Amino acid sequence: MSRKGLLFVLSAPSGSGKTTLMDRLQRRDRHLVRSVSRTTRSPRPGERHGRDYWFVTPAQFAAERTRGALLEDAQVLHHWYGTPRRFIEAARRRGRDVLLGIDVQGARQIKRSGYPAVTVFIQAPGMAALRQRLRRRGTETPAQIQARLALARRELRCVPEYDYVVVNDRLDDAVAQLTAIITAERCRVRPAWLSS
């Protein structure tokens, strides 16, 4: 029997290190592929279209949403984000495990839909560390940082909805924990790929 790939959903407050962790995981594991989400927001410095996000207009996003082309979608701080369904399903059919970095709204949609996924919440070691990381990133105004911190407090209340939680205090430790989760899920007797 050929193995259908797994979907690993990683959510985190902005500044928790989710993107860095996903980069490290993908470099270490050739069976992982990252899903690139659609967004209506503008690129941050250093982000590239097709690598970090597919940057689309609100009209393009709305058309995809209407066609049912998105596995999940959510509006976060006035911008829309969504996951292209076709990519996820094609990768899983080929036996590739997919890393999907989305917010708690999107993860909740996937869980509620019954789509087979392993969910992991990534968090910073505390709000002070998160504030410091957001400031150090230098991409947002103080008001935007406060809005992100308020959103992070709301997102932290959703941790019990996840299968796993990883505190990203030391990067190497967090990568090791995520690697252990992926390995364990691949070894499950009744993994999600058998039921879908």
C-alpha positions as CSV (number, residue, x, y, z in Angstrom):
1,M,0.0,0.0,0.0
2,S,1.4,3.4,-0.9
3,R,1.5,5.9,1.9
4,K,-0.6,9.0,1.5
5,G,1.1,12.0,2.8
6,L,0.2,13.7,6.1
7,L,-0.8,17.3,6.6
8,F,1.0,19.1,9.5
9,V,-0.7,22.3,10.4
10,L,1.6,24.7,12.4
11,S,0.0,27.8,14.0
12,A,1.7,30.5,16.0
13,P,1.4,34.1,17.1
14,S,3.3,36.4,14.8
15,G,7.0,36.5,16.0
16,S,7.0,33.0,17.5
17,G,9.4,31.6,14.9
18,K,7.0,29.5,12.9
19,T,8.6,30.3,9.5
20,T,12.1,29.7,10.7
21,L,11.1,26.4,12.2
22,M,9.4,25.4,8.9
23,D,12.5,26.3,7.0
24,R,14.7,24.2,9.3
25,L,12.3,21.2,9.1
26,Q,12.1,21.3,5.3
27,R,15.9,21.4,5.0
28,R,16.3,18.4,7.3
29,D,13.5,16.2,5.8
30,R,13.2,15.7,2.1
31,H,9.7,14.1,2.5
32,L,8.3,17.5,3.7
33,V,7.0,20.1,1.3
34,R,5.6,23.4,2.3
35,S,2.3,24.7,1.2
36,V,2.4,28.4,0.1
37,S,-0.6,30.3,1.2
38,R,-2.5,33.0,-0.7
39,T,-2.7,36.5,0.9
40,T,-4.1,39.9,0.1
41,R,-1.4,41.7,2.1
42,S,1.7,43.3,0.7
43,P,5.0,41.5,0.8
44,R,7.3,42.3,3.8
45,P,10.9,43.1,3.0
46,G,12.7,40.0,1.7
47,E,9.5,38.0,1.0
48,R,9.1,36.6,-2.5
49,H,5.9,35.9,-4.5
50,G,5.5,32.1,-4.8
51,R,8.1,31.3,-2.1
52,D,6.7,33.0,1.0
53,Y,3.2,33.7,-0.1
54,W,1.2,34.0,-3.3
55,F,0.4,37.7,-3.1
56,V,-3.0,38.3,-4.8
57,T,-5.6,41.0,-5.1
58,P,-8.7,40.9,-3.0
59,A,-10.7,40.2,-6.2
60,Q,-8.5,37.2,-7.1
61,F,-8.8,35.9,-3.5
62,A,-12.6,36.3,-3.5
63,A,-12.8,34.4,-6.8
64,E,-10.8,31.5,-5.5
65,R,-12.9,31.4,-2.3
66,T,-16.1,31.4,-4.3
67,R,-14.8,28.5,-6.5
68,G,-14.0,26.4,-3.4
69,A,-10.3,26.4,-4.4
70,L,-9.2,27.1,-0.8
71,L,-9.0,24.4,1.9
72,E,-9.3,27.2,4.5
73,D,-9.3,31.0,4.6
74,A,-9.3,33.6,7.3
75,Q,-9.1,37.4,7.7
76,V,-6.3,38.5,10.0
77,L,-5.7,42.2,10.8
78,H,-7.6,43.3,7.7
79,H,-5.9,40.9,5.2
80,W,-7.1,37.6,3.8
81,Y,-5.1,34.4,3.9
82,G,-6.0,31.0,2.4
83,T,-4.6,27.6,1.6
84,P,-4.8,26.3,-2.0
85,R,-6.6,22.9,-1.8
86,R,-5.3,21.5,-5.1
87,F,-1.6,21.7,-4.0
88,I,-2.2,20.0,-0.6
89,E,-4.2,17.1,-2.2
90,A,-1.7,16.6,-5.0
91,A,1.3,16.5,-2.7
92,R,-0.5,14.0,-0.3
93,R,-1.4,11.7,-3.2
94,R,2.3,11.6,-4.1
95,G,3.1,10.5,-0.6
96,R,4.6,13.9,0.4
97,D,4.0,15.2,3.9
98,V,2.8,18.8,3.8
99,L,3.8,21.6,6.2
100,L,1.1,24.3,6.4
101,G,1.7,27.4,8.5
102,I,-1.7,29.1,9.2
103,D,-3.4,31.0,12.0
104,V,-5.8,29.5,14.5
105,Q,-8.9,30.4,12.5
106,G,-7.6,28.3,9.6
107,A,-6.5,25.4,11.8
108,R,-9.9,25.4,13.4
109,Q,-11.6,25.3,10.0
110,I,-9.5,22.3,8.9
111,K,-10.2,20.5,12.1
112,R,-14.0,21.1,11.9
113,S,-14.1,20.0,8.3
114,G,-12.8,16.6,9.2
115,Y,-9.8,17.0,6.9
116,P,-7.1,14.8,8.3
117,A,-4.4,16.9,9.8
118,V,-1.9,16.9,12.7
119,T,-2.0,20.3,14.4
120,V,0.9,21.9,16.3
121,F,0.8,25.2,18.2
122,I,4.1,27.0,18.3
123,Q,4.5,29.6,21.0
124,A,7.3,32.0,22.2
125,P,8.4,31.4,25.8
126,G,6.3,34.4,27.0
127,M,4.7,37.7,25.9
128,A,7.9,39.7,26.8
129,A,9.9,37.5,24.4
130,L,7.2,37.8,21.7
131,R,7.2,41.6,22.1
132,Q,11.0,41.7,21.8
133,R,11.0,39.5,18.7
134,L,8.3,41.7,17.0
135,R,10.3,44.8,17.7
136,R,13.5,43.3,16.5
137,R,11.9,42.2,13.2
138,G,11.4,45.9,12.5
139,T,8.5,45.5,10.1
140,E,5.7,47.0,12.1
141,T,4.8,50.2,13.9
142,P,4.3,50.2,17.7
143,A,0.5,50.2,17.2
144,Q,0.8,47.2,14.9
145,I,2.9,45.4,17.4
146,Q,0.3,46.1,20.1
147,A,-2.4,44.7,17.8
148,R,-0.3,41.6,17.2
149,L,0.3,41.1,20.9
150,A,-3.5,41.4,21.6
151,L,-4.1,38.8,18.8
152,A,-1.5,36.5,20.3
153,R,-3.2,36.6,23.7
154,R,-6.5,35.5,22.0
155,E,-4.6,32.8,20.0
156,L,-3.0,31.4,23.1
157,R,-6.5,30.6,24.5
158,C,-6.8,28.1,21.5
159,V,-3.9,25.9,22.5
160,P,-6.2,23.1,23.9
161,E,-7.7,22.6,20.4
162,Y,-4.3,21.5,19.1
163,D,-2.7,18.0,19.1
164,Y,0.7,19.3,20.2
165,V,2.3,22.4,21.6
166,V,6.0,23.4,21.2
167,V,7.5,26.3,23.0
168,N,10.1,27.9,20.8
169,D,12.6,29.2,23.3
170,R,15.7,27.6,21.9
171,L,15.5,27.0,18.1
172,D,17.4,23.7,18.0
173,D,15.2,22.2,20.8
174,A,12.0,23.3,19.1
175,V,13.2,21.7,15.8
176,A,14.0,18.5,17.6
177,Q,10.5,18.5,19.2
178,L,8.8,19.0,15.9
179,T,10.9,16.3,14.3
180,A,9.9,13.9,17.0
181,I,6.2,14.8,16.4
182,I,6.5,14.2,12.7
183,T,8.4,10.9,13.2
184,A,5.8,9.7,15.7
185,E,2.9,10.6,13.4
186,R,4.5,8.7,10.5
187,C,4.8,5.6,12.8
188,R,1.2,5.6,14.1
189,V,-0.7,2.4,13.6
190,R,-3.8,4.2,12.4
191,P,-2.4,7.4,10.9
192,A,-4.6,10.1,9.3
193,W,-3.5,8.9,5.8
194,L,-5.3,5.5,6.3
195,S,-8.7,7.2,7.0
196,S,-8.7,9.6,4.1
